[in-house]
Amino acid sequence: MVGMRDVIVDHARRYPLWGVDDVYKLIYQVAMGSEHAAADETAARAWLTRELGVMGSGPDEPLVDPISPDGSVVRIHLRPYARLGLDAETLLAAFLRTAREFRGSVQLLEDSLANAARLAGDGLIVLDRAELGLYAARMKASGFPAVHHSATYAAAYRPAYRVVARAFLLPDIVGWIRCSEPLPMREDVHRLCREFVRGLVEIFGSRLHAAYVYGALTFPETVNVGDVDFHVVLASPPSDAERAATLGLHDRLAREFPPLGAELDGYYILLAECHRSERPRHLLFPDIVDDSWALHRAHILAGRVIVLHGPDPRTIYAAPSWPEIDDALRGELDYVEAHLAQYPAYCVLNLCRLMYSHETGDVVTSKAAAAAWGFERLPAWRSLIEAARRSYAHEDTAEDRAALSRDVRSFYGFGCAHIAALSGKGPSARRRGER
């Protein structure tokens, strides 16, 4: 778990020219928020307006920079904030509320300063331990005042930010911030997801509890992203007007972000249903349920997820049981059977994944990784697996397409027999034996 020591060491790495006053300022902001800057609203607005106008260029900072171990206190860097065209008044409101309402802790301030001194003594940050100790004693004797960054730090890093409590950021800004943070995805997918969240926030406001992306693009071995799997979690069902607006959002994304804008493949679900094992209904299309609910939860809870908006998914999803997972795997096999002719490459790769999951008990894997497993584990089918791989990478030949069309049903039969042979070794049986 991240602690204050980790925060201090991280900032020492990022800002090697900082001094004792900069360490103190960081720790002060974590412990006391922005209360030192609790000027009246007019003065605070003038200060923000002026800084936005004169800050100029600077280092490449993230939009949101968590400085407390739990992420509850953040620096919002003004340069990326301005580049994204975000509303200055919204940031001002969060800043002022933090200054008024954040409950500081002098004890945390003192403990963290002592921690910093120990880190210096251990050589983990390049500062003098004695100097840090003397500085901390002087600040305590003065009632722990606020300070400015050192002249060296200001010249080197040109800091321009506001310290806010993340809880006081309005929902739309939270959504923009989450989707503006660096994400492990291609830039075109990033832009699509950012616009998706912005649209959701405009439609649902604070009733948008969360938006998560999972699936292929969360695995580093994925070569080609065919679609973007998601869950949108709402606090209450959408109205007819909101449903129409959401469908309109998807139409717009399809037009503006081809081809993946038309491949947002997911479910709108109720927050109350995330805690349950029953498969949730799609809030836009009530006749549809998430048939792979157990598998999706397994992937999300294993960390194969990107949080676009909302809390850590571990706080809202229930862990799937093995009987649920077995049932979902059977459903996946049924889907493969129904689509052998339509999507032969997908069926070959997913059959590899199903065989891998039954053999190892690991359901959190990608089609790419399962294909690599199948290539090694199933030598008689290597040429077909390779044809499916090339098809997914859009590098398939006429021979590959012919082989997939000709042999996919035979591979399906082999896969079913392989899974049946594992019936006494699969995850359910293994788990039953452990109890």
C-alpha positions, 0 to 999 in steps of 0.5 A: 500500500502506498504511504507518505514515504512513497509520495515523498520519494516519488517527488524527490525523483521527479523534482531532484532540484527541490529543497527543504522548503519544497518538501515542507510545502508538499507535506503541508499541502497533504496535511492541511490542504489549501487552507493557507490560501483561503483568501476571499473569492474575488482575490482567489479568482483574480489570482487564478485568472492572472496565473492562467494568463502568464504561466507560459510553458513548463514541464509536462505535468499530469492534469491530476497529481495525487499527493496524499497516499490515498489520493484524496488530496491532489494538485491540479496542474493548470497547464494541462487544465487550460489545454483541455479547455476546462472551466476555471470557475469549476476549479476555483469553486473546488479550491475555495471549498477545500480551503474552507472545509478541509480538515487538516491534521497537525499530527500528520504534518509532524509525522510526515516531516519526521518521516522525510528526515528519516528518508534523508538519513537513509539516503533515499532522498538527496537532502540533509537530515539535520537541515530538514530537522532544523527546518521542521523545528523552526516551522513548528515554533512559528505555528506551521505557516504556509511557505512558497516554493524555493527560488531554485524549484520555481525557476526549474519547474515553474509550478502552476497548480491548485491544491484541492480535495478530490471529493470537492471536484464536481462530477463533470470535472472528475470525469474529465480528469479521470479520462485525461490521466495517462491511460495504457491505450492507443491515443485514438482509443484514449480520445474516444474514451475521453469523449465518451465520458464527457458525453456521459457526464453531460447526460447523467451528471452525478448519477453517473457512478462509474465507467470502466473499460475492460477486455482486450485493450487492457492486456499488453499482448493485444496487437489489434483492438477490435472493440472497446468493452465497457460497463457504465454504472448508473445510480438510477435508471435512465429516463426516456430522454436520457436513453435517447440522448445516450443513443445519440451519443453513441451515434455521434461517437461512431461518426466522429471516431471511426472505426472504434466509435461504432465498436463501443461494446458494453452494458449500462447497469445499475449500481445496486446490481453490481453487488449481486451474482444475478446477471444485470439487465442492460438499462438501454435495452432491457431484453439484453443481459450481460451473459458473461457477467461472472467473467467480466467481474473476474477480469475487472477485479483482477485489475484488467480494467481502466477506470474512466470515471468513478471509484475503484471497481473493487468497492462495488463489484462482488467477486464471482463464484466458481459455479458462476464462472463455469456457467459463463464459460458454458455460455461462451462455448454456446456463443462460439458454436452459434458463430462458427461460420460468421466469425471463424477467427474469433471462434478459434481464438476464443476456443483456445481461451476456453480450453486454457481456462478449463485446463488451468482454472485461470479465466483472466486471460486474453485471446492473444495469450490463449492463442500463444498457449494453444500454439504450444499446447496443441501442435496439430492445430498450429497452422489454424491458430496462426491463421486466426492470429493473422486474421485478427492482425488484418494480415490474413491471406486467401489461404488463411480464410479458406482454412478457417472456413474449412477447419473451424468446425473440426476445431470446435469439436476438438475443443469440446472434447478437450474440455469434456476430458477436463471435466474432473480437473476443471476449476469447479472440480478443483475448488470442490476438492479443496474444500 
